[in-house]
């Protein structure tokens, strides 16, 4: 058995592809050289929160941020899920750093295993392994409504379907535009539903890997999962519109291809707006705090995180512990940051003055000041 996916591009999808191509260049011009990694890390955090939230994870944003930057140890099932997907992204992007890499069954199974590490959920007992043959029909339910949305293929067809799937992924990466290849890879894995748990998270990881391998991830700075999560029930609707209620081995995936491509465009639009905002804001705040523009970008960007340690900051910007501490303390002296705690528990956060300057900028931009 082989899952065959076809599609026809709609005019809206074609326009989205053209706009995406233009936005890749625009965003790279907006973001100062050397700061791409900061935006990429934040996109990964958005993806970790978004992808898990799609499946019903309800860890609040501040707790998720603290876990993602390594300043809080995950304890609950949902918190472990956040930490696991962050680790899975690290593995995924290490893999795609080699643009010649080919996504195979072993890669996909390894990612699913990482996603469920330490989980107490029933499905995690066989993490990384394909669904066992149980003789019972598997049903997929909407995380919010618990409505049955899909009946995947029988478990004894999964191995054969996955062999064909990875061959198709390799072909899509070579022959299709990156956004289309990512959408097909996402849809195909969700349709086959090879694992007991974590299929959606695994599929979104694979789609992001395809975007990266094909050069459409905008240096890993976009978060499609955040855009999908923001679209609410439209995600499951797009899956259902293409696949239907029950698995079919011949599917017109046009509806999902369009949906996924439009979410990627929304993610790129969001990135462009944030980059433009930081550029305009930095020019204003730099004068008030007598800082270099690059330093304003970095210190203002910390406002997106909870208070962090110097070691965490060193990891964020890929510098030594000594350099990180020196830079943070310079910003404290310049009134952009403030220290919280002391000794080993010292943390840094954006200062009241910086937060007020950013708020004044935002108010003025929104028309609150004349």
C-alpha positions in Angstrom: 0.0 0.0 0.0 1.2 3.5 -0.8 -0.2 6.9 0.1 -0.5 9.0 -3.1 -1.0 12.7 -2.7 -2.0 15.0 -5.5 -2.7 18.8 -5.6 -3.5 21.7 -7.8 -2.3 25.1 -6.8 -5.0 27.7 -6.4 -4.5 31.3 -7.4 -4.4 32.2 -3.6 -1.7 29.6 -3.1 0.4 30.9 -6.0 0.2 34.4 -4.7 1.3 33.3 -1.3 4.3 31.6 -2.7 5.3 34.7 -4.6 4.8 36.9 -1.5 6.9 34.4 0.6 9.8 34.6 -1.9 9.8 38.4 -1.6 9.5 38.4 2.2 12.5 36.2 2.6 14.7 39.0 1.1 12.9 41.7 3.0 13.3 40.1 6.4 17.0 39.4 5.9 17.6 43.1 5.1 15.7 44.2 8.2 17.6 42.0 10.8 21.2 43.1 11.5 23.8 40.5 10.7 24.6 38.2 13.6 21.2 38.5 15.2 19.4 35.9 13.1 20.1 33.2 15.7 18.2 35.2 18.3 15.1 35.4 16.1 15.6 31.7 15.2 15.6 30.7 18.9 12.5 32.7 19.6 10.8 31.1 16.6 11.7 27.7 18.0 10.1 28.7 21.3 7.0 29.9 19.6 6.9 26.6 17.7 7.3 24.6 20.9 4.5 26.4 22.6 2.3 26.5 19.5 2.7 22.8 18.5 2.0 21.5 22.0 -1.0 23.9 22.5 -2.6 22.5 19.3 -2.7 19.1 21.1 -4.2 20.6 24.3 -1.1 21.6 26.3 -2.0 24.5 28.6 1.3 25.6 30.2 1.2 29.3 30.6 3.6 31.5 28.6 5.9 32.6 31.4 6.4 29.1 32.6 7.0 27.8 29.1 9.6 30.5 28.5 11.4 29.7 31.8 11.5 26.0 30.8 12.6 26.8 27.2 15.6 28.9 28.3 16.6 26.4 30.9 15.8 28.4 34.0 13.1 26.1 35.3 13.0 22.3 35.6 9.9 20.8 34.0 7.8 18.8 36.5 4.2 18.2 35.2 3.3 16.2 32.1 2.6 19.3 30.1 5.9 21.0 31.2 7.9 17.9 30.2 6.1 18.0 26.8 7.4 21.6 26.3 10.9 20.6 27.2 10.9 17.6 25.0 9.7 19.4 21.9 12.4 22.0 22.4 15.0 19.2 22.6 13.5 17.6 19.5 13.9 20.8 17.6 17.6 20.9 18.6 18.0 17.4 17.1 16.0 18.3 14.0 18.0 21.4 13.2 21.3 19.6 13.8 20.2 17.2 11.2 19.1 19.8 8.6 22.4 21.7 9.1 23.6 19.3 6.4 21.5 20.3 3.4 22.3 17.0 1.8 20.5 15.1 4.6 17.6 12.8 3.8 14.7 12.4 6.2 14.3 8.7 6.7 12.2 6.4 9.0 15.0 6.3 11.6 15.0 10.1 11.8 11.2 10.4 12.2 11.1 7.6 14.8 13.9 9.2 16.8 12.1 12.6 16.9 8.9 10.9 18.1 10.9 9.1 20.8 12.4 12.4 22.1 8.9 14.1 22.1 7.7 11.5 24.6 10.7 11.1 26.8 9.6 10.8 30.5 5.9 10.9 29.6 3.5 8.9 31.6 0.8 8.8 28.9 -0.3 5.4 27.8 0.9 6.0 24.2 4.4 6.9 25.3 5.1 3.3 26.3 6.1 2.6 22.7 7.6 6.0 21.9 9.5 5.9 18.6 7.9 2.6 17.6 5.1 2.3 15.1 1.6 1.5 16.3 1.3 -2.1 17.5 -1.3 -4.4 15.9 -4.1 -4.6 18.5 -7.1 -5.5 16.4 -8.9 -2.4 17.6 -9.7 0.6 15.5 -7.8 3.8 16.3 -9.7 7.1 16.4 -8.3 10.6 16.4 -10.1 13.3 18.4 -10.1 17.1 18.4 -8.1 18.2 21.4 -10.7 20.8 22.3 -14.0 19.2 21.5 -13.0 15.5 21.8 -15.0 14.9 18.5 -13.7 12.0 16.4 -12.0 13.7 13.4 -10.2 10.8 11.8 -9.8 7.1 11.5 -6.2 6.3 10.4 -5.1 3.2 8.5 -4.8 -0.2 10.3 -1.5 -0.7 12.2 -0.4 -3.5 10.0 -0.3 -1.2 7.0 1.9 1.4 8.7 5.4 0.0 7.9 4.7 -0.3 4.2 3.1 3.2 4.1 6.0 4.7 5.9 8.5 3.2 3.5 6.7 4.9 0.6 6.3 8.1 2.6 10.0 8.7 3.2 10.7 8.1 -0.5 8.0 10.7 -1.4 9.5 13.2 1.1 12.9 12.9 -0.6 11.3 13.4 -4.0 9.2 16.4 -2.8 12.3 18.1 -1.3 14.0 17.7 -4.7 11.1 18.5 -7.0 8.5 20.7 -5.3 8.7 24.3 -4.0 9.8 24.1 -0.3 6.4 25.3 1.1 4.5 22.7 -1.0 7.0 19.9 0.0 6.5 20.9 3.7 2.7 20.8 3.5 2.7 17.4 1.8 5.2 16.0 4.3 3.0 17.3 7.2 -0.2 16.0 5.7 1.2 12.6 4.7 2.6 11.8 8.2 -0.6 12.9 9.9 -2.7 10.8 7.5 -0.6 7.6 8.1 -0.5 8.4 11.9 2.2 5.8 12.5 2.7 6.3 16.2 0.4 5.8 19.2 1.0 9.4 20.3 2.8 12.5 19.2 1.9 12.2 15.5 0.9 15.9 15.1 4.0 17.2 16.9 6.2 14.9 14.8 4.5 15.9 11.5 5.0 19.6 12.3 8.7 19.0 13.1 9.2 17.1 9.9 7.5 20.0 7.9 9.8 22.5 9.6 12.8 20.3 8.6 11.6 20.3 5.0 11.3 24.1 5.0 14.9 24.3 6.4 16.3 21.8 3.9 14.7 23.6 1.0 15.8 27.1 2.1 12.3 28.4 3.0 12.5 28.5 6.8 14.0 32.1 6.5 17.0 31.0 8.5 14.7 29.1 10.9 13.1 32.4 12.0 9.5 31.6 11.1 7.1 29.6 13.3 4.4 27.9 11.3 3.1 26.0 14.4 2.4 29.3 16.1 0.3 30.4 13.1 -1.5 27.0 13.0 -2.3 27.3 16.7 -3.7 30.8 16.2 -6.0 29.5 13.4 -7.9 27.4 15.9 -10.1 24.7 14.5 -9.2 25.6 10.9 -6.2 23.2 11.2 -8.3 20.1 11.8 -10.8 21.4 9.3 -8.1 21.6 6.6 -7.0 18.0 7.4 -10.6 16.7 7.3 -11.3 18.6 4.0 -8.4 16.8 2.3 -8.4 13.3 3.9 -12.0 13.0 5.0 -13.0 11.0 8.0 -11.3 7.8 7.1 -7.8 7.1 5.6 -7.7 6.8 1.8 -4.5 5.9 -0.1 -5.3 8.4 -3.0 -5.9 11.9 -1.8 -6.2 15.3 -3.3 -4.3 17.4 -0.7 -5.0 20.8 -2.3 -7.0 22.1 0.6 -4.3 21.3 3.1 -1.5 22.5 0.9 -3.3 25.9 0.6 -4.0 26.0 4.3 -0.4 25.2 5.3 1.1 27.7 2.8 -1.1 30.5 4.0 0.0 29.8 7.6 3.6 29.9 6.5 2.9 33.3 4.9 1.3 34.5 8.1 4.3 33.4 10.0 6.6 35.3 7.6 4.4 38.4 7.9 4.6 38.2 11.7 8.4 37.9 11.5 8.6 40.9 9.2 6.4 43.0 11.4 8.5 42.2 14.5 11.8 42.8 12.7 10.5 46.2 11.4 9.2 47.1 14.9 12.6 46.4 16.5 14.5 48.4 13.8 12.3 51.5 14.3 12.2 51.1 18.1 16.0 50.6 18.3 16.7 53.9 16.5 14.6 55.8 19.1 15.6 53.9 22.3 19.4 53.9 21.4 19.4 57.7 21.7 17.7 57.7 25.1 20.0 55.0 26.6 23.2 56.0 24.7 23.6 52.5 23.3 24.7 51.0 20.0 21.8 50.0 17.8 22.8 46.3 17.9 22.8 46.4 21.7 19.4 47.9 21.8 18.1 45.0 19.6 19.6 42.5 22.0 18.6 44.1 25.3 15.1 44.9 24.1 14.7 41.4 22.8 15.2 40.1 26.3 11.9 41.7 27.1 10.4 38.7 25.3 11.8 36.4 28.0 11.5 36.0 31.7 14.5 37.1 33.8 17.4 35.0 32.7 20.8 34.0 34.0 24.1 35.0 32.4 24.7 31.3 31.5 21.3 31.2 29.7 22.1 34.4 27.9 25.5 33.0 26.8 23.7 30.1 25.2 21.2 32.4 23.5 23.8 34.5 21.8 26.6 31.8 21.6 29.3 33.6 23.6 31.4 32.6 26.5 30.1 32.9 30.1 32.7 35.7 30.7 31.6 37.7 27.7 27.9 37.3 28.5 28.3 38.5 32.1 30.4 41.5 30.9 27.8 42.4 28.3 24.9 42.1 30.7 26.6 44.2 33.4 27.4 46.9 30.8 23.7 47.1 30.0 22.9 47.3 33.8 25.2 50.3 34.0 23.6 51.7 30.9 20.1 51.3 32.6 18.8 49.0 29.9 18.8 46.0 32.2 18.4 45.4 36.0 19.7 42.6 38.2 17.4 40.4 40.2 18.7 38.3 43.1 22.4 37.7 43.8 25.2 35.1 43.7 24.3 32.0 41.7 20.7 33.1 41.7 21.4 36.4 39.8 19.1 37.0 37.0 18.8 39.8 34.4 15.6 41.4 33.0 14.8 44.5 31.0 14.8 47.6 33.2 11.7 49.6 34.2 13.1 52.4 32.1 13.6 50.3 29.0 10.1 48.7 29.4 8.6 52.2 29.7 10.5 53.4 26.6 9.3 50.5 24.6 5.7 51.1 25.9 5.9 54.8 24.9 7.1 53.7 21.4 4.3 51.2 21.1 1.7 53.7 22.2 3.0 56.3 19.7 3.0 53.7 16.9 -0.6 52.7 17.7 -1.7 56.3 17.6 -2.1 56.8 21.3 0.2 59.9 21.2 -0.1 62.8 18.9 
